[in-house]
Amino acid sequence: MLPAVIFVVGCKHGTAADDDDNSGDSIKINAKAEVAVVSPTTGTISEYETLNATTVFLLNDAVRAPIAGYIKSVNVTPGQVIKQGDVLFSIQNKEAAAIKDSLFPFKGMIVVKATEAGVVKAVDRQQGDYLQDGDEFCTIANNASLVFMLDVPFELHKYIKADHAYSVSLPDGETTQARISSQIPEMDRTVQMEKYLLRPAAPLNLPEGLIANVKIPTTSQTNATILPKKAVLSNETQSEFWVMKVLHDSLAIKVNIEKGLETKDSIEIKSPVFNKEDRILISGNYGVPDTLKIKIVK
């Protein structure tokens, strides 16, 4: 009887082991990685050089004394925004200033007003100063004349297009559009830079001397197949690139690619050919095997 008992117990142990193994296999087979997907798009992709551009006022109006005399009042300060017709200062000729008799009708006073809107850049005199006829009182920058002075290395000269609109990034994160209006016919001999003037598409309230960034396209590809950068994976030496393509709703496979132009966020896929119905993993795709069971999440 003892051998029979041993035999029965041994069979039960073997069955339990089998059940455990089958259970483990079942877990591996049914495990699915949660992923997000995206479809390729078709469009234009460009590579850029980022250059510096500095704000400059092209028109600076020097306001001068219309007569010789003493400044009686100063009505503006540096940085003040003024409108056409605003009073800048008043001046009294020296003859009238010398007469202290209040009964004398002639005061010799002249009020000087702004002939155009702008920003006061500098005030060179103060109340009580004596001015000769034609002496400068203040300087007013014409807001409408604000441009970006773009410095371009000569080797990038061929990429600058006349009358072309470019994206200008300001230090505060804002962007604006500006168009090439002209080229200054001289070059900085020290750094071999050409200078171009970019006129903003809309008036800007910016100080002179502000440094902004301008993106200059150097290479462009139209009708390109484009994927987000995070969809493309590579080996450690970046000699091989691939994506994980969805075959159906529950399986993704590794597909080697040849990439083309690359921007901060996007990559051109030169081969193989993808279409807009294809789905490519953009999350859950890192460090996975060549074939991956997946669960697509929104």
C-alpha positions in Angstrom: 0.0 0.0 0.0 2.9 2.4 0.8 4.1 2.6 -2.9 0.6 3.4 -4.1 0.2 6.2 -1.6 3.6 7.7 -2.7 2.5 7.4 -6.3 -0.7 9.3 -5.7 1.0 12.1 -3.8 3.6 12.5 -6.4 1.0 12.9 -9.1 -0.8 15.6 -7.2 2.5 17.5 -6.8 3.3 17.3 -10.5 -0.2 18.6 -11.4 0.2 21.6 -9.0 3.6 22.4 -10.6 2.1 22.3 -14.0 -0.8 24.6 -12.9 1.7 27.1 -11.5 3.8 27.1 -14.7 0.7 27.5 -16.9 -0.5 30.3 -14.6 2.8 32.1 -15.1 2.7 31.7 -18.9 -0.8 33.0 -18.9 0.2 36.2 -17.1 3.1 36.8 -19.6 1.0 36.2 -22.6 -1.8 38.5 -21.5 0.3 41.4 -20.1 0.0 44.4 -22.3 1.9 47.7 -22.2 -0.3 50.8 -22.1 0.8 53.1 -24.9 -0.2 56.3 -26.8 -0.1 56.6 -30.5 0.1 59.2 -33.2 -0.2 59.1 -37.0 2.4 60.6 -39.4 1.6 64.0 -41.0 2.7 65.4 -44.3 4.0 68.9 -44.6 7.0 71.2 -44.8 9.9 70.8 -42.3 12.9 73.1 -42.1 16.2 73.4 -40.3 17.1 76.8 -38.9 20.0 79.0 -37.9 19.2 81.3 -35.0 20.7 84.8 -35.3 20.6 87.9 -33.1 18.7 91.0 -34.0 18.8 94.3 -32.1 16.0 96.9 -31.9 16.9 100.3 -33.4 14.9 103.5 -34.0 15.7 104.7 -37.6 14.1 108.1 -37.0 15.3 110.3 -34.0 13.9 113.8 -34.0 16.2 116.4 -32.3 13.9 119.1 -30.9 15.7 122.4 -31.0 15.2 125.9 -29.6 13.3 128.1 -32.0 14.8 131.3 -30.5 17.6 132.2 -28.1 16.3 132.5 -24.5 15.8 130.9 -21.1 13.9 127.7 -20.6 10.9 128.5 -18.4 9.3 125.1 -18.1 10.2 121.5 -18.9 7.2 119.2 -19.6 8.8 115.9 -20.5 11.1 113.3 -19.0 13.2 110.5 -20.6 11.2 107.5 -21.5 7.9 109.4 -21.7 5.5 108.4 -24.5 4.1 111.5 -26.1 1.5 112.3 -28.7 1.6 114.8 -31.5 0.8 118.3 -30.1 2.0 117.6 -26.5 3.9 120.5 -24.9 7.6 119.7 -24.6 9.0 123.0 -23.1 8.6 126.7 -23.1 11.3 129.3 -23.7 11.4 133.1 -23.1 13.7 135.3 -25.1 16.4 137.1 -23.1 15.0 140.6 -23.7 11.6 139.7 -22.2 13.3 137.8 -19.4 15.2 140.9 -18.5 12.1 143.0 -18.1 10.6 142.6 -14.7 7.7 145.0 -15.1 4.5 143.0 -14.9 2.7 145.8 -16.8 4.8 145.3 -19.9 2.5 143.3 -22.3 5.2 141.5 -24.3 6.3 138.4 -22.5 8.5 136.9 -25.2 7.3 133.4 -24.3 7.1 130.5 -26.9 5.7 127.1 -26.2 7.3 124.2 -28.2 5.1 121.2 -29.0 5.8 117.8 -30.4 5.3 117.5 -34.2 4.9 113.8 -34.1 4.2 110.9 -31.6 7.1 109.0 -30.1 9.2 108.3 -27.1 11.5 110.8 -25.4 14.9 109.3 -25.5 16.9 112.1 -23.8 16.3 115.5 -22.3 19.5 117.5 -22.6 18.5 120.7 -20.7 16.7 121.8 -17.6 14.6 124.7 -16.4 16.6 127.9 -16.3 19.1 126.9 -18.9 20.0 129.4 -21.6 19.7 128.1 -25.2 21.0 129.6 -28.4 18.8 129.5 -31.4 19.0 126.0 -32.7 20.4 124.4 -29.6 19.1 120.9 -29.0 16.6 120.5 -26.1 15.6 116.8 -26.4 15.5 113.8 -28.7 12.3 112.0 -29.6 12.3 108.5 -31.2 9.6 107.8 -33.7 7.9 104.6 -32.6 6.9 103.8 -36.1 10.5 103.7 -37.2 11.4 100.8 -34.8 13.2 98.0 -36.7 15.3 94.9 -35.9 18.9 95.1 -37.0 19.8 91.6 -38.0 23.5 90.5 -37.9 24.2 87.8 -40.5 27.5 85.9 -41.0 28.5 86.2 -44.6 28.4 82.4 -45.0 24.7 82.5 -44.4 24.1 85.3 -46.9 22.5 83.0 -49.4 19.7 82.1 -47.0 18.5 85.7 -46.6 15.5 86.4 -48.8 14.5 90.0 -49.6 11.0 90.9 -48.5 10.7 87.6 -46.6 8.9 87.4 -43.3 10.7 85.8 -40.4 9.7 84.8 -36.9 11.3 86.9 -34.2 11.5 85.6 -30.6 11.6 88.2 -27.8 13.4 87.7 -24.5 10.0 87.5 -22.6 8.9 84.5 -24.7 6.6 86.4 -27.1 7.1 86.1 -30.9 6.4 88.5 -33.7 6.7 88.6 -37.4 9.2 90.9 -39.2 10.0 91.3 -42.9 13.4 92.1 -44.5 13.1 95.6 -45.8 16.7 96.4 -46.8 20.3 95.6 -46.4 22.9 98.0 -45.1 25.7 98.2 -47.7 28.6 97.7 -45.4 30.1 94.9 -43.3 31.6 94.7 -39.9 35.3 94.0 -40.8 36.1 92.5 -37.4 33.4 89.7 -37.3 32.5 89.7 -41.0 28.8 90.3 -40.4 26.3 91.8 -42.8 23.4 93.9 -41.5 19.8 93.6 -42.6 16.8 95.7 -41.4 13.6 93.7 -40.4 10.5 95.8 -40.2 7.8 94.5 -37.7 4.5 93.5 -39.1 2.7 95.5 -36.4 3.9 98.5 -34.2 5.8 97.4 -31.1 6.4 99.2 -27.9 10.0 98.1 -27.3 13.2 99.8 -26.1 16.1 100.4 -28.3 19.0 97.9 -27.9 16.8 94.9 -27.1 18.3 91.7 -28.4 15.9 89.2 -30.0 16.4 85.9 -31.9 15.5 85.4 -35.5 15.1 81.9 -37.1 16.6 81.7 -40.6 15.6 78.6 -42.6 18.7 77.0 -44.1 17.2 73.7 -45.4 13.5 72.9 -46.2 11.7 69.8 -47.4 8.1 70.0 -48.7 5.7 67.1 -48.7 7.7 65.4 -46.0 6.5 62.6 -43.8 6.8 64.0 -40.2 6.7 62.4 -36.8 7.1 63.8 -33.3 10.6 63.5 -32.0 9.6 61.3 -29.1 8.2 58.7 -31.5 11.7 58.0 -32.9 14.2 55.7 -30.9 17.9 55.1 -31.5 20.8 53.0 -30.2 23.5 54.4 -28.0 25.7 55.5 -30.9 22.7 56.9 -32.8 23.7 54.8 -35.8 20.3 53.1 -36.0 16.9 54.6 -35.7 13.4 53.0 -35.5 9.8 53.4 -34.5 7.2 51.0 -33.0 4.4 50.6 -35.5 1.0 49.3 -34.5 0.0 46.3 -36.6 -3.5 46.0 -35.0 -5.0 47.2 -31.8 -3.0 44.9 -29.6 0.4 44.5 -31.2 3.3 46.8 -32.2 6.5 45.9 -34.0 9.9 47.6 -34.5 10.4 49.2 -37.9 13.8 50.6 -38.8 13.7 54.1 -40.4 15.9 56.5 -42.2 15.5 60.0 -40.8 15.9 63.3 -42.7 15.6 66.8 -41.4 15.2 67.4 -37.7 13.8 70.3 -35.7 13.3 70.8 -31.9 10.1 68.7 -31.9 9.8 66.9 -35.2 11.7 64.5 -37.5 11.3 63.8 -41.2 11.0 60.1 -42.0 12.6 59.4 -45.4 11.9 55.7 -45.4 10.0 53.5 -45.2 6.8 55.1 -46.6 4.1 55.7 -43.9 0.6 56.8 -44.6 -1.8 58.9 -42.5 -3.6 55.8 -41.3 -0.5 54.2 -39.7 -0.2 54.5 -36.0 3.2 55.0 -34.3 3.9 54.7 -30.5 4.8 58.0 -28.8 4.7 56.7 -25.2 5.4 53.3 -23.8 7.9 52.7 -26.6 11.2 53.0 -24.8 13.3 49.9 -24.0 10.7 47.4 -25.3 11.3 44.3 -27.4 10.9 44.1 -31.2 7.3 42.8 -30.8 5.1 44.2 -28.1 1.6 43.4 -26.9 -0.1 46.8 -26.3 -3.2 48.5 -25.0 -3.8 51.8 -26.6 -4.9 54.6 -24.2 -6.2 58.0 -25.0 
